[in-house]
Amino acid sequence: MYVWTFEQFTSGTGRGAISDWRRNVLSPARRAVLDTLLRRISKMESWPTGICNPLTGYPGKRELRWTAERVEHRIFGYYGGTKVFVMLIGCTHKGRIYDPPEAFNTMLDRERKLQAGEGELTEYALF
């Protein structure tokens, strides 16, 4: 049924970056839009332009993009293998402002932690 799988950065204490963000930051309506998007794109062979674009200035990094409640949302990550998308951090975007403001630094820090064995990738369960 699903073609793609999603993995998320998980801290040494077992907290999933995207699961926590979804649960603690997103409103119920925004959660529903995220859940629908991920279920929909997980069934596609390839993703159309505009859904997952290269992240300018960060080679190899990409951003999943969607809008909910008139707010632009992003998940920064990268392709982790055949039909695998690794999610490092979720954020909102308006103009040149990201929330959380340190989203880019956190993305890079989490990638460093993965390389150093200070975090791991776990499967992100689709809702």
Jmol script that loads the backbone (N, CA, C; Angstrom):
load data "model"
ATOM      1  N   MET A   1       0.825  -1.196   0.000  1.00  0.00           N
ATOM      2  CA  MET A   1       0.000   0.000   0.000  1.00  0.00           C
ATOM      3  C   MET A   1       0.869   1.261   0.000  1.00  0.00           C
ATOM      4  N   TYR A   2       1.823   1.352   0.953  1.00  0.00           N
ATOM      5  CA  TYR A   2       2.687   2.516   0.994  1.00  0.00           C
ATOM      6  C   TYR A   2       3.954   2.254   0.202  1.00  0.00           C
ATOM      7  N   VAL A   3       4.361   3.236  -0.592  1.00  0.00           N
ATOM      8  CA  VAL A   3       5.572   3.155  -1.383  1.00  0.00           C
ATOM      9  C   VAL A   3       6.733   3.762  -0.601  1.00  0.00           C
ATOM     10  N   TRP A   4       6.476   4.880   0.068  1.00  0.00           N
ATOM     11  CA  TRP A   4       7.488   5.613   0.824  1.00  0.00           C
ATOM     12  C   TRP A   4       7.363   5.311   2.315  1.00  0.00           C
ATOM     13  N   THR A   5       8.493   5.383   3.005  1.00  0.00           N
ATOM     14  CA  THR A   5       8.474   5.356   4.458  1.00  0.00           C
ATOM     15  C   THR A   5       9.130   6.635   4.952  1.00  0.00           C
ATOM     16  N   PHE A   6       8.788   7.007   6.160  1.00  0.00           N
ATOM     17  CA  PHE A   6       9.322   8.209   6.786  1.00  0.00           C
ATOM     18  C   PHE A   6      10.053   7.806   8.057  1.00  0.00           C
ATOM     19  N   GLU A   7      11.212   8.399   8.243  1.00  0.00           N
ATOM     20  CA  GLU A   7      11.967   8.214   9.469  1.00  0.00           C
ATOM     21  C   GLU A   7      12.141   9.580  10.106  1.00  0.00           C
ATOM     22  N   GLN A   8      12.275   9.590  11.417  1.00  0.00           N
ATOM     23  CA  GLN A   8      12.461  10.854  12.121  1.00  0.00           C
ATOM     24  C   GLN A   8      13.651  10.761  13.054  1.00  0.00           C
ATOM     25  N   PHE A   9      14.265  11.919  13.287  1.00  0.00           N
ATOM     26  CA  PHE A   9      15.329  11.993  14.270  1.00  0.00           C
ATOM     27  C   PHE A   9      14.710  11.712  15.634  1.00  0.00           C
ATOM     28  N   THR A  10      15.365  10.835  16.387  1.00  0.00           N
ATOM     29  CA  THR A  10      14.927  10.519  17.736  1.00  0.00           C
ATOM     30  C   THR A  10      16.116  10.730  18.662  1.00  0.00           C
ATOM     31  N   SER A  11      15.891  11.516  19.700  1.00  0.00           N
ATOM     32  CA  SER A  11      16.964  11.864  20.637  1.00  0.00           C
ATOM     33  C   SER A  11      17.386  10.648  21.450  1.00  0.00           C
ATOM     34  N   GLY A  12      18.482  10.805  22.165  1.00  0.00           N
ATOM     35  CA  GLY A  12      18.964   9.742  23.039  1.00  0.00           C
ATOM     36  C   GLY A  12      17.974   9.374  24.127  1.00  0.00           C
ATOM     37  N   THR A  13      17.037  10.300  24.425  1.00  0.00           N
ATOM     38  CA  THR A  13      16.018  10.015  25.444  1.00  0.00           C
ATOM     39  C   THR A  13      14.759   9.393  24.840  1.00  0.00           C
ATOM     40  N   GLY A  14      14.791   9.158  23.515  1.00  0.00           N
ATOM     41  CA  GLY A  14      13.669   8.484  22.871  1.00  0.00           C
ATOM     42  C   GLY A  14      12.569   9.381  22.352  1.00  0.00           C
ATOM     43  N   ARG A  15      12.811  10.690  22.322  1.00  0.00           N
ATOM     44  CA  ARG A  15      11.779  11.611  21.832  1.00  0.00           C
ATOM     45  C   ARG A  15      11.912  11.805  20.328  1.00  0.00           C
ATOM     46  N   GLY A  16      10.839  11.517  19.607  1.00  0.00           N
ATOM     47  CA  GLY A  16      10.814  11.689  18.157  1.00  0.00           C
ATOM     48  C   GLY A  16      10.569  13.142  17.800  1.00  0.00           C
ATOM     49  N   ALA A  17      11.439  13.715  16.982  1.00  0.00           N
ATOM     50  CA  ALA A  17      11.369  15.138  16.649  1.00  0.00           C
ATOM     51  C   ALA A  17      10.033  15.524  16.005  1.00  0.00           C
ATOM     52  N   ILE A  18       9.578  14.749  15.056  1.00  0.00           N
ATOM     53  CA  ILE A  18       8.358  15.115  14.339  1.00  0.00           C
ATOM     54  C   ILE A  18       7.125  14.711  15.143  1.00  0.00           C
ATOM     55  N   SER A  19       7.163  13.578  15.807  1.00  0.00           N
ATOM     56  CA  SER A  19       6.036  13.176  16.655  1.00  0.00           C
ATOM     57  C   SER A  19       5.786  14.207  17.742  1.00  0.00           C
ATOM     58  N   ASP A  20       6.864  14.671  18.394  1.00  0.00           N
ATOM     59  CA  ASP A  20       6.724  15.694  19.438  1.00  0.00           C
ATOM     60  C   ASP A  20       6.184  16.998  18.867  1.00  0.00           C
ATOM     61  N   TRP A  21       6.743  17.428  17.740  1.00  0.00           N
ATOM     62  CA  TRP A  21       6.300  18.678  17.104  1.00  0.00           C
ATOM     63  C   TRP A  21       4.821  18.588  16.731  1.00  0.00           C
ATOM     64  N   ARG A  22       4.436  17.478  16.122  1.00  0.00           N
ATOM     65  CA  ARG A  22       3.035  17.279  15.728  1.00  0.00           C
ATOM     66  C   ARG A  22       2.117  17.354  16.941  1.00  0.00           C
ATOM     67  N   ARG A  23       2.472  16.648  18.001  1.00  0.00           N
ATOM     68  CA  ARG A  23       1.628  16.559  19.189  1.00  0.00           C
ATOM     69  C   ARG A  23       1.606  17.860  19.993  1.00  0.00           C
ATOM     70  N   ASN A  24       2.747  18.517  20.159  1.00  0.00           N
ATOM     71  CA  ASN A  24       2.864  19.645  21.087  1.00  0.00           C
ATOM     72  C   ASN A  24       2.739  21.022  20.451  1.00  0.00           C
ATOM     73  N   VAL A  25       2.887  21.122  19.135  1.00  0.00           N
ATOM     74  CA  VAL A  25       2.890  22.444  18.500  1.00  0.00           C
ATOM     75  C   VAL A  25       1.712  22.630  17.549  1.00  0.00           C
ATOM     76  N   LEU A  26       1.400  21.617  16.773  1.00  0.00           N
ATOM     77  CA  LEU A  26       0.364  21.779  15.750  1.00  0.00           C
ATOM     78  C   LEU A  26      -1.037  21.689  16.347  1.00  0.00           C
ATOM     79  N   SER A  27      -1.917  22.529  15.835  1.00  0.00           N
ATOM     80  CA  SER A  27      -3.325  22.464  16.221  1.00  0.00           C
ATOM     81  C   SER A  27      -3.935  21.193  15.626  1.00  0.00           C
ATOM     82  N   PRO A  28      -5.092  20.765  16.107  1.00  0.00           N
ATOM     83  CA  PRO A  28      -5.736  19.574  15.529  1.00  0.00           C
ATOM     84  C   PRO A  28      -5.953  19.689  14.019  1.00  0.00           C
ATOM     85  N   ALA A  29      -6.351  20.855  13.548  1.00  0.00           N
ATOM     86  CA  ALA A  29      -6.575  21.028  12.106  1.00  0.00           C
ATOM     87  C   ALA A  29      -5.272  20.895  11.332  1.00  0.00           C
ATOM     88  N   ARG A  30      -4.193  21.436  11.871  1.00  0.00           N
ATOM     89  CA  ARG A  30      -2.891  21.349  11.202  1.00  0.00           C
ATOM     90  C   ARG A  30      -2.355  19.920  11.237  1.00  0.00           C
ATOM     91  N   ARG A  31      -2.615  19.218  12.322  1.00  0.00           N
ATOM     92  CA  ARG A  31      -2.231  17.805  12.396  1.00  0.00           C
ATOM     93  C   ARG A  31      -2.941  17.005  11.321  1.00  0.00           C
ATOM     94  N   ALA A  32      -4.213  17.286  11.143  1.00  0.00           N
ATOM     95  CA  ALA A  32      -4.999  16.552  10.146  1.00  0.00           C
ATOM     96  C   ALA A  32      -4.455  16.778   8.740  1.00  0.00           C
ATOM     97  N   VAL A  33      -4.072  18.008   8.435  1.00  0.00           N
ATOM     98  CA  VAL A  33      -3.520  18.302   7.110  1.00  0.00           C
ATOM     99  C   VAL A  33      -2.176  17.584   6.935  1.00  0.00           C
ATOM    100  N   LEU A  34      -1.316  17.623   7.954  1.00  0.00           N
ATOM    101  CA  LEU A  34      -0.036  16.915   7.881  1.00  0.00           C
ATOM    102  C   LEU A  34      -0.268  15.427   7.678  1.00  0.00           C
ATOM    103  N   ASP A  35      -1.141  14.840   8.454  1.00  0.00           N
ATOM    104  CA  ASP A  35      -1.406  13.404   8.354  1.00  0.00           C
ATOM    105  C   ASP A  35      -1.896  13.032   6.958  1.00  0.00           C
ATOM    106  N   THR A  36      -2.793  13.833   6.420  1.00  0.00           N
ATOM    107  CA  THR A  36      -3.330  13.578   5.080  1.00  0.00           C
ATOM    108  C   THR A  36      -2.237  13.697   4.028  1.00  0.00           C
ATOM    109  N   LEU A  37      -1.405  14.740   4.142  1.00  0.00           N
ATOM    110  CA  LEU A  37      -0.306  14.926   3.195  1.00  0.00           C
ATOM    111  C   LEU A  37       0.629  13.724   3.208  1.00  0.00           C
ATOM    112  N   LEU A  38       1.076  13.313   4.389  1.00  0.00           N
ATOM    113  CA  LEU A  38       2.034  12.213   4.462  1.00  0.00           C
ATOM    114  C   LEU A  38       1.437  10.908   3.956  1.00  0.00           C
ATOM    115  N   ARG A  39       0.191  10.638   4.293  1.00  0.00           N
ATOM    116  CA  ARG A  39      -0.457   9.420   3.772  1.00  0.00           C
ATOM    117  C   ARG A  39      -0.552   9.473   2.250  1.00  0.00           C
ATOM    118  N   ARG A  40      -0.914  10.639   1.731  1.00  0.00           N
ATOM    119  CA  ARG A  40      -1.087  10.782   0.279  1.00  0.00           C
ATOM    120  C   ARG A  40       0.246  10.605  -0.446  1.00  0.00           C
ATOM    121  N   ILE A  41       1.289  11.316   0.003  1.00  0.00           N
ATOM    122  CA  ILE A  41       2.552  11.233  -0.740  1.00  0.00           C
ATOM    123  C   ILE A  41       3.269   9.902  -0.509  1.00  0.00           C
ATOM    124  N   SER A  42       2.939   9.214   0.577  1.00  0.00           N
ATOM    125  CA  SER A  42       3.576   7.917   0.816  1.00  0.00           C
ATOM    126  C   SER A  42       3.137   6.877  -0.212  1.00  0.00           C
ATOM    127  N   LYS A  43       2.046   7.131  -0.899  1.00  0.00           N
ATOM    128  CA  LYS A  43       1.522   6.193  -1.893  1.00  0.00           C
ATOM    129  C   LYS A  43       1.980   6.512  -3.313  1.00  0.00           C
ATOM    130  N   MET A  44       2.667   7.636  -3.506  1.00  0.00           N
ATOM    131  CA  MET A  44       3.111   8.065  -4.838  1.00  0.00           C
ATOM    132  C   MET A  44       4.465   7.451  -5.179  1.00  0.00           C
ATOM    133  N   GLU A  45       4.653   7.137  -6.449  1.00  0.00           N
ATOM    134  CA  GLU A  45       5.966   6.663  -6.894  1.00  0.00           C
ATOM    135  C   GLU A  45       6.998   7.778  -6.825  1.00  0.00           C
ATOM    136  N   SER A  46       6.607   8.968  -7.243  1.00  0.00           N
ATOM    137  CA  SER A  46       7.490  10.137  -7.155  1.00  0.00           C
ATOM    138  C   SER A  46       6.640  11.326  -6.737  1.00  0.00           C
ATOM    139  N   TRP A  47       7.300  12.313  -6.148  1.00  0.00           N
ATOM    140  CA  TRP A  47       6.581  13.467  -5.634  1.00  0.00           C
ATOM    141  C   TRP A  47       6.650  14.617  -6.623  1.00  0.00           C
ATOM    142  N   PRO A  48       5.517  15.278  -6.881  1.00  0.00           N
ATOM    143  CA  PRO A  48       5.532  16.410  -7.810  1.00  0.00           C
ATOM    144  C   PRO A  48       6.313  17.593  -7.232  1.00  0.00           C
ATOM    145  N   THR A  49       6.818  18.403  -8.134  1.00  0.00           N
ATOM    146  CA  THR A  49       7.527  19.616  -7.727  1.00  0.00           C
ATOM    147  C   THR A  49       6.622  20.452  -6.842  1.00  0.00           C
ATOM    148  N   GLY A  50       7.214  21.023  -5.808  1.00  0.00           N
ATOM    149  CA  GLY A  50       6.457  21.870  -4.896  1.00  0.00           C
ATOM    150  C   GLY A  50       6.153  21.192  -3.577  1.00  0.00           C
ATOM    151  N   ILE A  51       6.165  19.871  -3.557  1.00  0.00           N
ATOM    152  CA  ILE A  51       5.904  19.155  -2.309  1.00  0.00           C
ATOM    153  C   ILE A  51       7.188  18.977  -1.513  1.00  0.00           C
ATOM    154  N   CYS A  52       8.270  18.614  -2.203  1.00  0.00           N
ATOM    155  CA  CYS A  52       9.547  18.365  -1.535  1.00  0.00           C
ATOM    156  C   CYS A  52      10.658  18.972  -2.386  1.00  0.00           C
ATOM    157  N   ASN A  53      11.055  20.175  -2.024  1.00  0.00           N
ATOM    158  CA  ASN A  53      12.036  20.913  -2.808  1.00  0.00           C
ATOM    159  C   ASN A  53      13.395  20.934  -2.135  1.00  0.00           C
ATOM    160  N   PRO A  54      14.465  21.136  -2.938  1.00  0.00           N
ATOM    161  CA  PRO A  54      15.786  21.317  -2.329  1.00  0.00           C
ATOM    162  C   PRO A  54      15.767  22.525  -1.396  1.00  0.00           C
ATOM    163  N   LEU A  55      16.499  22.424  -0.321  1.00  0.00           N
ATOM    164  CA  LEU A  55      16.588  23.504   0.660  1.00  0.00           C
ATOM    165  C   LEU A  55      17.792  24.368   0.279  1.00  0.00           C
ATOM    166  N   THR A  56      17.528  25.553  -0.210  1.00  0.00           N
ATOM    167  CA  THR A  56      18.561  26.448  -0.716  1.00  0.00           C
ATOM    168  C   THR A  56      19.636  26.699   0.342  1.00  0.00           C
ATOM    169  N   GLY A  57      20.887  26.521  -0.077  1.00  0.00           N
ATOM    170  CA  GLY A  57      22.018  26.765   0.816  1.00  0.00           C
ATOM    171  C   GLY A  57      22.405  25.584   1.678  1.00  0.00           C
ATOM    172  N   TYR A  58      21.675  24.469   1.546  1.00  0.00           N
ATOM    173  CA  TYR A  58      21.951  23.283   2.354  1.00  0.00           C
ATOM    174  C   TYR A  58      21.968  22.061   1.431  1.00  0.00           C
ATOM    175  N   PRO A  59      23.116  21.800   0.806  1.00  0.00           N
ATOM    176  CA  PRO A  59      23.195  20.695  -0.162  1.00  0.00           C
ATOM    177  C   PRO A  59      22.712  19.376   0.431  1.00  0.00           C
ATOM    178  N   GLY A  60      21.899  18.682  -0.354  1.00  0.00           N
ATOM    179  CA  GLY A  60      21.374  17.386   0.060  1.00  0.00           C
ATOM    180  C   GLY A  60      20.155  17.446   0.951  1.00  0.00           C
ATOM    181  N   LYS A  61      19.832  18.628   1.449  1.00  0.00           N
ATOM    182  CA  LYS A  61      18.668  18.777   2.334  1.00  0.00           C
ATOM    183  C   LYS A  61      17.458  19.207   1.501  1.00  0.00           C
ATOM    184  N   ARG A  62      16.307  18.813   1.986  1.00  0.00           N
ATOM    185  CA  ARG A  62      15.061  19.116   1.288  1.00  0.00           C
ATOM    186  C   ARG A  62      14.027  19.579   2.297  1.00  0.00           C
ATOM    187  N   GLU A  63      12.953  20.171   1.788  1.00  0.00           N
ATOM    188  CA  GLU A  63      11.859  20.588   2.649  1.00  0.00           C
ATOM    189  C   GLU A  63      10.538  20.089   2.096  1.00  0.00           C
ATOM    190  N   LEU A  64       9.811  19.357   2.931  1.00  0.00           N
ATOM    191  CA  LEU A  64       8.419  19.039   2.629  1.00  0.00           C
ATOM    192  C   LEU A  64       7.635  20.312   2.895  1.00  0.00           C
ATOM    193  N   ARG A  65       6.710  20.649   2.009  1.00  0.00           N
ATOM    194  CA  ARG A  65       6.008  21.928   2.117  1.00  0.00           C
ATOM    195  C   ARG A  65       4.497  21.723   2.046  1.00  0.00           C
ATOM    196  N   TRP A  66       3.769  22.429   2.914  1.00  0.00           N
ATOM    197  CA  TRP A  66       2.306  22.438   2.845  1.00  0.00           C
ATOM    198  C   TRP A  66       1.786  23.643   3.613  1.00  0.00           C
ATOM    199  N   THR A  67       0.527  23.950   3.369  1.00  0.00           N
ATOM    200  CA  THR A  67      -0.131  25.055   4.044  1.00  0.00           C
ATOM    201  C   THR A  67      -1.356  24.526   4.780  1.00  0.00           C
ATOM    202  N   ALA A  68      -1.523  24.994   6.015  1.00  0.00           N
ATOM    203  CA  ALA A  68      -2.699  24.650   6.813  1.00  0.00           C
ATOM    204  C   ALA A  68      -3.081  25.873   7.632  1.00  0.00           C
ATOM    205  N   GLU A  69      -4.357  26.172   7.661  1.00  0.00           N
ATOM    206  CA  GLU A  69      -4.867  27.349   8.368  1.00  0.00           C
ATOM    207  C   GLU A  69      -4.119  28.618   7.943  1.00  0.00           C
ATOM    208  N   ARG A  70      -3.878  28.729   6.655  1.00  0.00           N
ATOM    209  CA  ARG A  70      -3.197  29.879   6.044  1.00  0.00           C
ATOM    210  C   ARG A  70      -1.781  30.096   6.573  1.00  0.00           C
ATOM    211  N   VAL A  71      -1.150  29.044   7.062  1.00  0.00           N
ATOM    212  CA  VAL A  71       0.223  29.107   7.557  1.00  0.00           C
ATOM    213  C   VAL A  71       1.045  28.077   6.775  1.00  0.00           C
ATOM    214  N   GLU A  72       2.206  28.506   6.288  1.00  0.00           N
ATOM    215  CA  GLU A  72       3.099  27.595   5.585  1.00  0.00           C
ATOM    216  C   GLU A  72       3.877  26.762   6.598  1.00  0.00           C
ATOM    217  N   HIS A  73       3.932  25.472   6.350  1.00  0.00           N
ATOM    218  CA  HIS A  73       4.641  24.534   7.220  1.00  0.00           C
ATOM    219  C   HIS A  73       5.739  23.852   6.419  1.00  0.00           C
ATOM    220  N   ARG A  74       6.790  23.462   7.127  1.00  0.00           N
ATOM    221  CA  ARG A  74       7.919  22.778   6.511  1.00  0.00           C
ATOM    222  C   ARG A  74       8.408  21.663   7.431  1.00  0.00           C
ATOM    223  N   ILE A  75       8.909  20.612   6.822  1.00  0.00           N
ATOM    224  CA  ILE A  75       9.702  19.619   7.534  1.00  0.00           C
ATOM    225  C   ILE A  75      11.011  19.531   6.763  1.00  0.00           C
ATOM    226  N   PHE A  76      12.111  19.826   7.455  1.00  0.00           N
ATOM    227  CA  PHE A  76      13.433  19.749   6.849  1.00  0.00           C
ATOM    228  C   PHE A  76      13.978  18.342   7.018  1.00  0.00           C
ATOM    229  N   GLY A  77      14.594  17.837   5.955  1.00  0.00           N
ATOM    230  CA  GLY A  77      15.178  16.509   6.020  1.00  0.00           C
ATOM    231  C   GLY A  77      15.944  16.190   4.758  1.00  0.00           C
ATOM    232  N   TYR A  78      16.005  14.902   4.434  1.00  0.00           N
ATOM    233  CA  TYR A  78      16.743  14.456   3.260  1.00  0.00           C
ATOM    234  C   TYR A  78      16.268  13.065   2.866  1.00  0.00           C
ATOM    235  N   TYR A  79      16.604  12.697   1.621  1.00  0.00           N
ATOM    236  CA  TYR A  79      16.304  11.345   1.178  1.00  0.00           C
ATOM    237  C   TYR A  79      17.315  10.414   1.830  1.00  0.00           C
ATOM    238  N   GLY A  80      16.820   9.423   2.547  1.00  0.00           N
ATOM    239  CA  GLY A  80      17.687   8.526   3.293  1.00  0.00           C
ATOM    240  C   GLY A  80      17.903   7.191   2.629  1.00  0.00           C
ATOM    241  N   GLY A  81      17.442   7.032   1.445  1.00  0.00           N
ATOM    242  CA  GLY A  81      17.570   5.772   0.724  1.00  0.00           C
ATOM    243  C   GLY A  81      16.429   5.684  -0.266  1.00  0.00           C
ATOM    244  N   THR A  82      16.281   4.525  -0.855  1.00  0.00           N
ATOM    245  CA  THR A  82      15.222   4.340  -1.832  1.00  0.00           C
ATOM    246  C   THR A  82      13.858   4.468  -1.163  1.00  0.00           C
ATOM    247  N   LYS A  83      13.138   5.509  -1.568  1.00  0.00           N
ATOM    248  CA  LYS A  83      11.770   5.749  -1.071  1.00  0.00           C
ATOM    249  C   LYS A  83      11.707   5.929   0.447  1.00  0.00           C
ATOM    250  N   VAL A  84      12.744   6.557   1.013  1.00  0.00           N
ATOM    251  CA  VAL A  84      12.779   6.876   2.441  1.00  0.00           C
ATOM    252  C   VAL A  84      13.046   8.366   2.574  1.00  0.00           C
ATOM    253  N   PHE A  85      12.224   9.049   3.364  1.00  0.00           N
ATOM    254  CA  PHE A  85      12.479  10.454   3.658  1.00  0.00           C
ATOM    255  C   PHE A  85      12.757  10.583   5.150  1.00  0.00           C
ATOM    256  N   VAL A  86      13.921  11.149   5.467  1.00  0.00           N
ATOM    257  CA  VAL A  86      14.348  11.354   6.850  1.00  0.00           C
ATOM    258  C   VAL A  86      13.934  12.757   7.275  1.00  0.00           C
ATOM    259  N   MET A  87      13.181  12.860   8.357  1.00  0.00           N
ATOM    260  CA  MET A  87      12.670  14.142   8.846  1.00  0.00           C
ATOM    261  C   MET A  87      13.455  14.554  10.094  1.00  0.00           C
ATOM    262  N   LEU A  88      14.038  15.763  10.037  1.00  0.00           N
ATOM    263  CA  LEU A  88      14.869  16.232  11.141  1.00  0.00           C
ATOM    264  C   LEU A  88      14.180  17.260  12.027  1.00  0.00           C
ATOM    265  N   ILE A  89      13.387  18.160  11.437  1.00  0.00           N
ATOM    266  CA  ILE A  89      12.701  19.188  12.239  1.00  0.00           C
ATOM    267  C   ILE A  89      11.494  19.709  11.467  1.00  0.00           C
ATOM    268  N   GLY A  90      10.440  20.024  12.211  1.00  0.00           N
ATOM    269  CA  GLY A  90       9.269  20.668  11.650  1.00  0.00           C
ATOM    270  C   GLY A  90       9.255  22.133  12.064  1.00  0.00           C
ATOM    271  N   CYS A  91       8.718  22.989  11.194  1.00  0.00           N
ATOM    272  CA  CYS A  91       8.662  24.417  11.500  1.00  0.00           C
ATOM    273  C   CYS A  91       7.566  25.071  10.671  1.00  0.00           C
ATOM    274  N   THR A  92       7.290  26.326  10.990  1.00  0.00           N
ATOM    275  CA  THR A  92       6.410  27.141  10.154  1.00  0.00           C
ATOM    276  C   THR A  92       7.263  28.195   9.481  1.00  0.00           C
ATOM    277  N   HIS A  93       6.705  28.785   8.422  1.00  0.00           N
ATOM    278  CA  HIS A  93       7.469  29.705   7.589  1.00  0.00           C
ATOM    279  C   HIS A  93       6.567  30.840   7.125  1.00  0.00           C
ATOM    280  N   LYS A  94       7.024  32.059   7.352  1.00  0.00           N
ATOM    281  CA  LYS A  94       6.304  33.227   6.850  1.00  0.00           C
ATOM    282  C   LYS A  94       7.339  34.238   6.388  1.00  0.00           C
ATOM    283  N   GLY A  95       7.341  34.498   5.083  1.00  0.00           N
ATOM    284  CA  GLY A  95       8.343  35.402   4.534  1.00  0.00           C
ATOM    285  C   GLY A  95       9.719  34.801   4.721  1.00  0.00           C
ATOM    286  N   ARG A  96      10.567  35.500   5.463  1.00  0.00           N
ATOM    287  CA  ARG A  96      11.913  34.985   5.760  1.00  0.00           C
ATOM    288  C   ARG A  96      12.027  34.506   7.202  1.00  0.00           C
ATOM    289  N   ILE A  97      10.904  34.419   7.883  1.00  0.00           N
ATOM    290  CA  ILE A  97      10.909  34.066   9.301  1.00  0.00           C
ATOM    291  C   ILE A  97      10.458  32.619   9.469  1.00  0.00           C
ATOM    292  N   TYR A  98      11.253  31.873  10.221  1.00  0.00           N
ATOM    293  CA  TYR A  98      10.927  30.490  10.548  1.00  0.00           C
ATOM    294  C   TYR A  98      10.668  30.385  12.039  1.00  0.00           C
ATOM    295  N   ASP A  99       9.755  29.498  12.403  1.00  0.00           N
ATOM    296  CA  ASP A  99       9.460  29.252  13.808  1.00  0.00           C
ATOM    297  C   ASP A  99       9.525  27.740  14.026  1.00  0.00           C
ATOM    298  N   PRO A 100      10.502  27.267  14.764  1.00  0.00           N
ATOM    299  CA  PRO A 100      11.417  28.005  15.623  1.00  0.00           C
ATOM    300  C   PRO A 100      12.502  28.714  14.804  1.00  0.00           C
ATOM    301  N   PRO A 101      13.001  29.844  15.321  1.00  0.00           N
ATOM    302  CA  PRO A 101      13.972  30.638  14.559  1.00  0.00           C
ATOM    303  C   PRO A 101      15.282  29.900  14.298  1.00  0.00           C
ATOM    304  N   GLU A 102      15.624  28.940  15.117  1.00  0.00           N
ATOM    305  CA  GLU A 102      16.881  28.198  14.950  1.00  0.00           C
ATOM    306  C   GLU A 102      16.693  26.899  14.163  1.00  0.00           C
ATOM    307  N   ALA A 103      15.634  26.812  13.351  1.00  0.00           N
ATOM    308  CA  ALA A 103      15.304  25.569  12.648  1.00  0.00           C
ATOM    309  C   ALA A 103      16.462  25.042  11.796  1.00  0.00           C
ATOM    310  N   PHE A 104      17.139  25.924  11.091  1.00  0.00           N
ATOM    311  CA  PHE A 104      18.236  25.466  10.233  1.00  0.00           C
ATOM    312  C   PHE A 104      19.389  24.914  11.067  1.00  0.00           C
ATOM    313  N   ASN A 105      19.740  25.618  12.144  1.00  0.00           N
ATOM    314  CA  ASN A 105      20.817  25.149  13.015  1.00  0.00           C
ATOM    315  C   ASN A 105      20.451  23.823  13.685  1.00  0.00           C
ATOM    316  N   THR A 106      19.195  23.693  14.081  1.00  0.00           N
ATOM    317  CA  THR A 106      18.742  22.446  14.704  1.00  0.00           C
ATOM    318  C   THR A 106      18.821  21.300  13.709  1.00  0.00           C
ATOM    319  N   MET A 107      18.451  21.563  12.455  1.00  0.00           N
ATOM    320  CA  MET A 107      18.545  20.536  11.416  1.00  0.00           C
ATOM    321  C   MET A 107      19.980  20.026  11.311  1.00  0.00           C
ATOM    322  N   LEU A 108      20.929  20.959  11.228  1.00  0.00           N
ATOM    323  CA  LEU A 108      22.335  20.576  11.101  1.00  0.00           C
ATOM    324  C   LEU A 108      22.845  19.876  12.357  1.00  0.00           C
ATOM    325  N   ASP A 109      22.409  20.349  13.526  1.00  0.00           N
ATOM    326  CA  ASP A 109      22.821  19.741  14.786  1.00  0.00           C
ATOM    327  C   ASP A 109      22.299  18.306  14.891  1.00  0.00           C
ATOM    328  N   ARG A 110      21.090  18.084  14.480  1.00  0.00           N
ATOM    329  CA  ARG A 110      20.530  16.732  14.550  1.00  0.00           C
ATOM    330  C   ARG A 110      21.237  15.795  13.583  1.00  0.00           C
ATOM    331  N   GLU A 111      21.600  16.310  12.425  1.00  0.00           N
ATOM    332  CA  GLU A 111      22.362  15.472  11.496  1.00  0.00           C
ATOM    333  C   GLU A 111      23.719  15.118  12.109  1.00  0.00           C
ATOM    334  N   ARG A 112      24.379  16.086  12.752  1.00  0.00           N
ATOM    335  CA  ARG A 112      25.654  15.829  13.421  1.00  0.00           C
ATOM    336  C   ARG A 112      25.481  14.786  14.518  1.00  0.00           C
ATOM    337  N   LYS A 113      24.397  14.913  15.290  1.00  0.00           N
ATOM    338  CA  LYS A 113      24.141  13.948  16.367  1.00  0.00           C
ATOM    339  C   LYS A 113      23.937  12.537  15.811  1.00  0.00           C
ATOM    340  N   LEU A 114      23.271  12.424  14.681  1.00  0.00           N
ATOM    341  CA  LEU A 114      23.102  11.101  14.070  1.00  0.00           C
ATOM    342  C   LEU A 114      24.457  10.504  13.715  1.00  0.00           C
ATOM    343  N   GLN A 115      25.317  11.321  13.132  1.00  0.00           N
ATOM    344  CA  GLN A 115      26.641  10.839  12.736  1.00  0.00           C
ATOM    345  C   GLN A 115      27.482  10.452  13.954  1.00  0.00           C
ATOM    346  N   ALA A 116      27.273  11.149  15.076  1.00  0.00           N
ATOM    347  CA  ALA A 116      28.043  10.881  16.294  1.00  0.00           C
ATOM    348  C   ALA A 116      27.409   9.802  17.168  1.00  0.00           C
ATOM    349  N   GLY A 117      26.280   9.272  16.750  1.00  0.00           N
ATOM    350  CA  GLY A 117      25.607   8.245  17.539  1.00  0.00           C
ATOM    351  C   GLY A 117      24.870   8.795  18.750  1.00  0.00           C
ATOM    352  N   GLU A 118      24.587  10.095  18.751  1.00  0.00           N
ATOM    353  CA  GLU A 118      23.887  10.726  19.870  1.00  0.00           C
ATOM    354  C   GLU A 118      22.384  10.810  19.634  1.00  0.00           C
ATOM    355  N   GLY A 119      21.931  10.194  18.612  1.00  0.00           N
ATOM    356  CA  GLY A 119      20.512  10.120  18.259  1.00  0.00           C
ATOM    357  C   GLY A 119      20.372   8.990  17.265  1.00  0.00           C
ATOM    358  N   GLU A 120      19.161   8.698  16.895  1.00  0.00           N
ATOM    359  CA  GLU A 120      18.937   7.617  15.933  1.00  0.00           C
ATOM    360  C   GLU A 120      17.740   7.957  15.067  1.00  0.00           C
ATOM    361  N   LEU A 121      17.583   7.192  14.019  1.00  0.00           N
ATOM    362  CA  LEU A 121      16.405   7.317  13.165  1.00  0.00           C
ATOM    363  C   LEU A 121      15.420   6.228  13.559  1.00  0.00           C
ATOM    364  N   THR A 122      14.175   6.649  13.724  1.00  0.00           N
ATOM    365  CA  THR A 122      13.108   5.684  13.973  1.00  0.00           C
ATOM    366  C   THR A 122      12.002   5.922  12.961  1.00  0.00           C
ATOM    367  N   GLU A 123      11.261   4.889  12.688  1.00  0.00           N
ATOM    368  CA  GLU A 123      10.169   5.027  11.729  1.00  0.00           C
ATOM    369  C   GLU A 123       9.100   5.953  12.278  1.00  0.00           C
ATOM    370  N   TYR A 124       8.619   6.829  11.425  1.00  0.00           N
ATOM    371  CA  TYR A 124       7.518   7.718  11.783  1.00  0.00           C
ATOM    372  C   TYR A 124       6.245   7.025  11.352  1.00  0.00           C
ATOM    373  N   ALA A 125       5.390   6.732  12.308  1.00  0.00           N
ATOM    374  CA  ALA A 125       4.134   6.043  12.014  1.00  0.00           C
ATOM    375  C   ALA A 125       3.127   7.028  11.441  1.00  0.00           C
ATOM    376  N   LEU A 126       2.535   6.672  10.323  1.00  0.00           N
ATOM    377  CA  LEU A 126       1.518   7.509   9.705  1.00  0.00           C
ATOM    378  C   LEU A 126       0.217   7.395  10.485  1.00  0.00           C
ATOM    379  N   PHE A 127      -0.453   8.527  10.667  1.00  0.00           N
ATOM    380  CA  PHE A 127      -1.727   8.571  11.397  1.00  0.00           C
ATOM    381  C   PHE A 127      -2.865   8.471  10.409  1.00  0.00           C
TER     382      PHE A 127
END
end "model"
wireframe off; spacefill off
backbone 0.3
color backbone group
